[in-house]
Structures are given as C-alpha cells and as structure tokens.
Amino acid sequence: MVNPPVEQTFLAPSATDLKTDRAVRILGVPLGYGASMAGVDMGPAALRVAGLNRRIAQLGYKVSDAGDMRLERPQALPESTDKLKYLPEISAACEQLALGVHEILTAGELPIILGGDHSIAIGSIAGVASYHRERAETFGLIWFDAHADMNTPETTPSGNIHGMPLAALLGYGAPELTQVAGFGPKLDPKLCAHVGARDIDRGERELISKLGMRFFTMREIDERGMSACMDEAIGIASRASGGYAVTFDIDALDPGDAPGSGTLVRGGLTYRESHLALETIAEAGGMRSLEVVEINTALDINNRTAELGVELVLSALGKTIL
C-alpha cells in the first residue's frame, strides 16, 4: 500500500521551455531497516523539501508523485549477531516496491525511486526485471556506490541487508531476497557496471571475481578519468535490449560534498565527477529507471546532501549547463 494519494502533478511553466514530453513518477520508500543508523528513512522527504518535483517539471517533464510506500513495522528487534536483520520487513517492502515499479513502467512513465537505504534496490530492480522479463527483453544496470553491496549472510560483517542488495539481485543470498517478484536471478552480471567502489569486503571480492562483473573502482576513475569510465560502463549496460536501470548510493560521493550518509568513506566521487557521470547517462538515452538512496538527514548539514541528490537527478534527466 501507498500512503493516501499525494498524486500531485507538476507541469512545466511554459511550452517553449520543454526539452521532453516524457512523464516521470516519483515513489518514496522510507525504509531504514537495512542500515544501522537512524535517519535514512527521511531521505524521500529531504529530497522533496529540496524541490525535487518542481525542479524536474522545470526541465519539461510531466511529474507525478505517488507519495511514500506504507511499510510494515518490525515485530521484534534483531539480535546483534543476526545475519539478516529485519529480513521479513525488508522482504515485504521489496515485494511491494517491485509491484509499484512494474506499474509505473507499464504506464509508460519513468520511475524515480527515493530511498531509504540501499536494500530497496532489491525491490526496485526486481520491478524493472519483471517488466522486461514479460517482454522477453534483457536489461542492464549501472550501480554507483562506495561499497560493492555484494555480501551474503555467509560473508556479511554486520548483518545489515543494505550491504547485500546487488548479491541478491544476482541470485546470491536468502531466498526471501533473491526471489522477490517470484524469480531470480534478476540480472546478468555481464550487463552490469559498478562505479565508485573503494571499500570492498573479502567475501565480496571473491564473488566479484567469480562473476566477472565490471567494477570501476576509484583508482581506475583517478587513472582513466570519469568520462572514459562512464563511456565503458554505459557500453556494458547498453548491450541489454531493454535499456538499463541506474541506482545511486549517495555514499559514492566524497564526504566533503555529501556529508549526509551513514556509511562515509573518504576519497569518493567529486561534485563534478558525479554530475559528469549522470550527464553522460542522460546523453546516452538508455536509462529506464533512476533511484537515489542512503541520504541520512540526521547526519546532513542544512539539507546539503539532499540538495546535491536533487541536482544529480536533474543531471540524469538531461539538465545541462547550456
């Protein structure tokens, strides 16, 4: 279920300003159970406060806002040693989200999903996967993150599911996560690119090596430059017949530009590198869904990280300097 209809529609102020007539639908997922720190559940609200809807409309899009999903409350607190904390609640939210994303795509709209922690990607990408599966199409993925997010219950150091979503989408982990939407795996690793990694656990390294998935680490981005790395990443994801999904964990950015994250790692993407990455995606034209996650309002400074999150969404939707 979704909270009582927000269903606000924003139209561009002047037809002469239109860059596209494509419709987008925003869906908030205020889920924080996959993370260890409070505050990430307020990410959707922070992005809206930063003017997300209005500013997308100014680009010429028809914008509908479906509000925030209504989530189950935990029945019990997990033990510190649990390897899958809040599994029932996260699994239920992801099933609900998969249906919501499928519905948006079926309506011919571009889903813009606002997190919440990154465990929601299990549901959002499942929705994209189910939509393309019905049409016998493949789809790719570009995943921006400081972390691999490829832990499993056997390798996780924390038991927090926001460190597991990419592994689950690739078919590794608890069935409650790998089988969201009734099937798995959701992704072909050969059609996926991960951008910005700089903090990878040992078990994740082994799975990455096994699957042969392409990771553009911060060292490679430093050496080759963001433009070259993004051209290659988009080339990988574009091999899919149905386009590709984009999910952006705000901790991919350097903490100096984005302090509002509970999983900060120094040495991330700069302000301009992140914009260049998403501007390049916009120019390529293959993006079929967009997700921004892990904005923690309790740790942010004057909503600065949420403001940057909105700017990145605008770049992904085609905003340019000139």
Secondary structure, 3 states (H helix, E strand, C coil): CECCCCCEEECCCCHHHCCCCCEEEEEEECCCCCCCCCCHHHHHHHHHHCCHHHHHHCCCCEEEEEEEECCCCCCCCCCCCCCCCCHHHHHHHHHHHHHHHHHHHHCCCEEEEEECCHHHHHHHHHHHHHHHHHCCCCCEEEEECCECCCCCCCCCCCCCHHHCHHHHHCCCCCHHHHCHHHCCCCCCHHHEEEEEECECCHHHHHHHHHHCCEEEEHHHHHHHCHHHHHHHHHHHHCCCCCCEEEEEEHHHECCCCCCCCCCCCCCCECHHHHHHHHHHHHHHCCEEEEEEECCCCCCCCCCHHHHHHHHHHHHHCCCCCC
